[in-house]
């Protein structure tokens, strides 16, 4: 499997919705503009390593899961 921005975005959106968090709230957590966060979810921009680590810790999932390299969350 390779890194796919669309899979990353779909998984990020699903995790966010599971926690009932709005995009604006996620943007605040990541200290970025809401539009920048939306671009992550829509698969329009790459995620930085720092952001990826934060998201993995926040949602308690592995980077491989978020990046679409495995279907196992941990």
Backbone as a ProteinNet text record, in pm:
[ID]
protein_1_A
[PRIMARY]
XXXXXXXXXXXXXXXXXXXXXXXXXXXXXXXXXXXXXXXXXXXXXXXXXXXXXXXXXXXXXXXXXXXXXXXXXX
[TERTIARY]
83	0	86.6	37.7	110.4	28	92.1	27.7	-72.2	-195.6	-302.3	-368.7	-363.7	-420.4	-570.5	-640.4	-784.4	-816.9	-743.5	-765.7	-735.4	-624.6	-590	-704.7	-753.4	-861.3	-988	-1023.7	-1143.9	-1130.7	-1014.6	-994.8	-991.9	-928.8	-925.5	-1067	-1143.8	-1281.7	-1364.5	-1348.4	-1422.2	-1388.5	-1260.7	-1218.3	-1272.9	-1269.7	-1322.5	-1471.5	-1544.8	-1689.7	-1725.3	-1644.5	-1667.5	-1665.5	-1580	-1568.7	-1662.9	-1738.8	-1834.4	-1765	-1654.5	-1576.7	-1595.1	-1609.3	-1624.4	-1488	-1488.3	-1363.5	-1296.9	-1376	-1320.1	-1245.9	-1302	-1237.5	-1106	-1105.4	-981.8	-875.5	-915.8	-821.7	-761.6	-844	-794	-693.9	-723.8	-630.2	-496.3	-502.2	-381.1	-315.7	-380.5	-333.2	-312.5	-416.1	-411.7	-547	-552.4	-677.9	-773.6	-902.1	-1001.5	-989.2	-962.2	-947.4	-829.9	-721.7	-607.3	-644.5	-719.5	-764	-855.9	-946.5	-1038	-960.9	-854.4	-773.2	-711.8	-680.9	-632.5	-742.2	-862.2	-973	-1013.4	-999.3	-1039.1	-928.7	-815.1	-705.6	-637.9	-634.5	-578.6	-439	-390.8	-258.1	-193.5	-63.5	11	8.5	20.1	25.3	172	205.2	342.4	362.5	486.7	519.1	469.7	485	441.9	290.7	218.1	72.1	29.2	94.7	63.2	81.9	191.1	216.5	109.2	72	-31.5	-162.9	-202.1	-329	-330.6	-220.1	-211	-228.7	-161.9	-174.3	-315.1	-369.5	-502.1	-611.4	-606.1	-708.7	-670.6	-552.2	-505.3	-504.8	-447.2	-432.6	-288.3	-251.3	-115.2	-107.3	12.7	35.6	2.2	35.5	3.7	-145.9	-225.5	-370.2	-414.4	-372.5	-412.3	-367.4	-250.8	-196.7	-250.3	-335.2	-395.7	-310	-206.3	-115.2	-163.2	-257.4	-317.3	-459.1	-540.9	-676	-687.7	-576.7	-574.1	-542.2	-626.2	-608.4	-482.7	-441.9	-325.9	-203.6
-119.8	0	125	227.5	353.5	459.6	567.3	678.9	743.4	756.3	810.9	924.5	1044.1	1159.7	1144.9	1082.2	1065.4	972.1	861.7	769.4	839.8	912.1	987	1080.5	1156	1251.1	1183.2	1072.2	998.8	945.8	893.2	838.8	949.7	1058.7	1172.5	1223.7	1238	1285.2	1187.6	1058.4	959.1	963.1	975.6	983.5	1108.9	1218.8	1345.2	1332.6	1274.3	1260.8	1164.6	1061.1	968.8	1042.8	1140.9	1219.3	1339.6	1357.2	1468.7	1604.3	1616.9	1740.7	1811.2	1941.2	2019.4	2048.2	2075.1	2107.8	2229.5	2325.2	2445.6	2412	2320.7	2279.6	2207	2122.9	2053.4	2153.6	2252.3	2355.1	2427.7	2455.7	2522	2433.3	2302.8	2209.6	2206.2	2210.8	2204.3	2341.1	2443.5	2582	2620.1	2593.6	2631.4	2690.7	2747.6	2802.1	2687.1	2712.6	2609.5	2560	2648.7	2611.2	2513.9	2536.4	2445.1	2306.4	2302.3	2173.1	2104.7	2179.9	2122.3	2060.6	2123.7	2069.8	1935	1913.3	1782.2	1677	1710.5	1615.4	1587.5	1684.5	1667.9	1605.4	1574.6	1510.9	1602.5	1730.2	1829.1	1876.2	1834.5	1877.4	1767.9	1764.1	1668.4	1709	1611.4	1634.6	1639.3	1731.7	1738.4	1627.4	1592.5	1488.1	1527.3	1651.8	1699	1685.9	1724.2	1714.1	1568	1484.9	1342.7	1281.7	1313.1	1260.7	1307.2	1435.7	1489.3	1415.6	1398.5	1332.3	1187.6	1118.2	978.7	970.6	1058.6	1060.6	1100.2	1200.2	1252.3	1147.3	1076.3	977.6	835.1	817.8	686.6	584.5	624.7	536	543.1	446	445.5	534.2	576.7	654.1	569	440.9	352.4	347.1	349.1	350.2	479.4	592.4	720.3	734.5	682.5	695.6	589.5	501.1	401.6	281.7	261.2	147.8	20.8	34	-79.8	-42.7	-143.2	-119.7	-133.9	-168.1	-182.3	-47.4	-3.7	129.3	142.3	35.9	45.9	-17
0	0	0	-59.8	-57.9	13.5	45.6	113	18.9	62.9	-19.3	58.3	2.9	72	95.1	2.9	19.3	135.1	145.1	256.7	388.9	393.2	514.1	552.6	457.2	483.5	532.3	470.3	510.2	652.7	683.2	818	922	889.8	981.3	1006.6	902.1	916.2	999.9	975.4	1052.3	1200.1	1231.2	1371	1437.9	1364.8	1419.1	1448.2	1355.1	1372.8	1484.5	1504.4	1615.7	1748.5	1758	1881.6	1883.9	1775.6	1765.3	1780.5	1709.9	1712.5	1578.3	1581.5	1458.4	1397	1268	1199.1	1263	1301.4	1363.7	1492.7	1570.9	1695.6	1668.1	1565	1528.3	1485.1	1407	1362.6	1482.6	1582.1	1703	1775.8	1785.4	1849.8	1776.8	1644.8	1563.6	1544.4	1595.9	1583.6	1437.4	1357.3	1216.3	1177.5	1059.5	1009.1	977.9	994.2	965.8	821.5	729.6	588.6	569.4	640.8	631.9	683.2	791.7	843	742.5	684	585	469.3	427.6	318.1	354.3	481.8	526.3	508.3	553.5	544.4	400	314.3	173.7	89.7	153.2	81.5	-18.1	13.1	-79	-41.5	74.8	118.2	202.5	201	282.9	428.8	513.4	656.9	699.2	787.4	838.1	940.5	964.4	1062.3	1201.1	1238.1	1369.3	1383.8	1281.4	1284.1	1287.8	1210.1	1209.1	1347.7	1412.7	1547.5	1644.8	1636.1	1724.3	1702.4	1575.6	1544.4	1592.8	1574.8	1621.6	1772.7	1843.8	1989.7	2032.5	1967.7	2004.2	1984	1870.7	1839.3	1880.1	1937.5	1983	1869.1	1756.6	1640.7	1592.2	1510.3	1455.7	1331.4	1300.1	1178.1	1056.4	1061.3	949.1	923.1	1028.7	1011	942.5	996.3	937.2	792.6	762.5	627.6	530.6	581	494	465.3	545.6	522.7	590.5	683.1	752	792.5	815.5	861.9	1013.8	1079.6	1225.5	1287.7	1377.1	1436.6	1521.3	1586.6	1676.3	1615.4
[MASK]
++++++++++++++++++++++++++++++++++++++++++++++++++++++++++++++++++++++++++

